[in-house]
Amino acid sequence: HEIRHALAQLLEEGKETAIDLHSIPLAPGEEAVIEQVLGEGEVQAVLSALGPSDFRETSYPGVWVVTHHNHDDKVVGKFVEVAVVPALLRSQAEDMAAGLRRLEARLMVDGGNQGE
C-alpha cells in the first residue's frame, strides 16, 4: 500500500519517494515476496562507485528496486524508489559542465569542424 500511495503521489504531485527496505521490520522472506510481487520491468542499470549499485525497474513503471553493495559485494542498502528515474542515475549539473568543457576542448584539438 505504501508503494501504491507513493506512485500516486509521483503522478499527481511529482513527489519522489524512497523506501528503505532495511529499516522496515520485515519477517524472514518478506523482502523476497515484495520483489516477486513487484516483478521485473524493462530497464536495468549498474552504477560503479564505492561498490556496485543495481537499479532495476519493476513491472510497475516508476517503481525501482535499488541495491547498493560494498567492494566485497555485501548488500549495504536496499530501497524501493518511486521516481521517473532514480536520483543517482541522473547526471549532475557539475558533471555535465565538465563534460561540455572536455567536449569543447576535444573539438578544438580535432580541428573544430570534424564530427560536429
C-alpha positions as CSV (number, residue, x, y, z in Angstrom):
1,H,0.0,0.0,0.0
2,E,2.9,2.4,0.7
3,I,4.3,1.8,-2.8
4,R,0.8,2.4,-4.3
5,H,0.5,5.6,-2.4
6,A,4.0,6.8,-3.4
7,L,3.3,6.0,-7.1
8,A,0.0,8.0,-7.0
9,Q,1.9,10.9,-5.4
10,L,4.6,10.8,-8.1
11,L,1.9,11.0,-10.8
12,E,-0.2,13.7,-9.1
13,E,2.4,15.9,-7.4
14,G,5.8,14.8,-8.9
15,K,6.9,13.8,-5.4
16,E,9.5,11.1,-5.4
17,T,9.8,8.5,-2.5
18,A,12.5,6.2,-1.3
19,I,11.5,3.3,1.0
20,D,14.5,1.8,2.9
21,L,13.7,-1.9,3.0
22,H,16.4,-2.5,5.6
23,S,14.8,0.0,8.0
24,I,11.4,-1.7,7.9
25,P,10.9,-4.7,10.3
26,L,10.2,-7.4,7.8
27,A,9.7,-11.1,8.6
28,P,12.1,-13.6,7.0
29,G,11.2,-14.0,3.3
30,E,9.0,-10.8,3.1
31,E,11.6,-8.9,1.2
32,A,11.7,-11.6,-1.5
33,V,7.9,-11.6,-1.6
34,I,7.9,-7.8,-2.2
35,E,10.3,-8.2,-5.0
36,Q,8.3,-11.1,-6.5
37,V,5.1,-9.1,-6.4
38,L,6.8,-6.1,-8.0
39,G,8.2,-8.2,-10.8
40,E,10.7,-7.3,-13.5
41,G,10.5,-4.3,-15.8
42,E,12.3,-3.3,-18.9
43,V,15.2,-1.2,-17.5
44,Q,18.2,-2.2,-15.5
45,A,21.4,-0.2,-14.8
46,V,24.6,-0.6,-12.8
47,L,26.5,2.2,-11.2
48,S,30.1,1.6,-10.2
49,A,31.0,4.0,-7.4
50,L,32.2,2.9,-3.9
51,G,30.9,-0.6,-4.9
52,P,28.3,-1.5,-7.4
53,S,24.7,-0.3,-7.2
54,D,22.0,-2.1,-9.1
55,F,18.9,-0.3,-10.4
56,R,16.0,-2.4,-11.6
57,E,12.8,-1.1,-12.8
58,T,9.9,-3.3,-11.6
59,S,6.9,-4.3,-13.7
60,Y,5.3,-1.1,-12.4
61,P,6.9,1.8,-14.3
62,G,8.3,4.4,-11.9
63,V,8.9,1.8,-9.2
64,W,12.5,0.7,-8.9
65,V,14.4,-1.7,-6.7
66,V,17.8,-0.2,-5.9
67,T,20.5,-2.3,-4.2
68,H,23.9,-0.9,-3.0
69,H,26.9,-3.2,-2.5
70,N,30.3,-2.5,-0.9
71,H,33.6,-3.6,-2.5
72,D,33.1,-7.1,-1.0
73,D,29.7,-7.3,-2.8
74,K,27.9,-7.3,0.5
75,V,24.5,-5.6,0.4
76,V,24.7,-2.3,2.3
77,G,21.4,-0.8,1.3
78,K,18.2,-1.8,-0.4
79,F,15.5,0.6,-1.4
80,V,12.3,0.8,-3.4
81,E,12.5,4.1,-5.2
82,V,9.4,5.6,-6.7
83,A,10.6,8.0,-9.3
84,V,10.7,8.6,-13.1
85,V,14.5,7.9,-12.9
86,P,16.4,7.2,-9.6
87,A,18.3,10.2,-8.4
88,L,21.7,8.5,-8.5
89,L,21.3,7.8,-12.3
90,R,20.7,11.4,-13.2
91,S,23.6,13.4,-14.5
92,Q,24.7,16.2,-12.1
93,A,25.0,19.8,-13.5
94,E,28.7,20.0,-12.4
95,D,29.4,16.7,-14.3
96,M,27.6,17.9,-17.4
97,A,29.5,21.2,-17.3
98,A,32.8,19.4,-17.0
99,G,31.8,17.1,-19.9
100,L,30.9,20.1,-22.0
101,R,34.3,21.6,-21.4
102,R,36.1,18.3,-22.3
103,L,34.0,18.0,-25.5
104,E,34.7,21.6,-26.5
105,A,38.5,21.1,-25.9
106,R,38.3,17.8,-27.9
107,L,36.6,19.6,-30.8
108,M,39.3,22.3,-30.7
109,V,42.1,19.6,-30.9
110,D,40.4,17.7,-33.7
111,G,40.1,20.8,-35.9
112,G,36.8,22.1,-34.8
113,N,34.7,21.0,-37.9
114,Q,35.1,17.3,-37.8
115,G,32.3,15.2,-36.3
116,E,30.1,18.1,-35.1
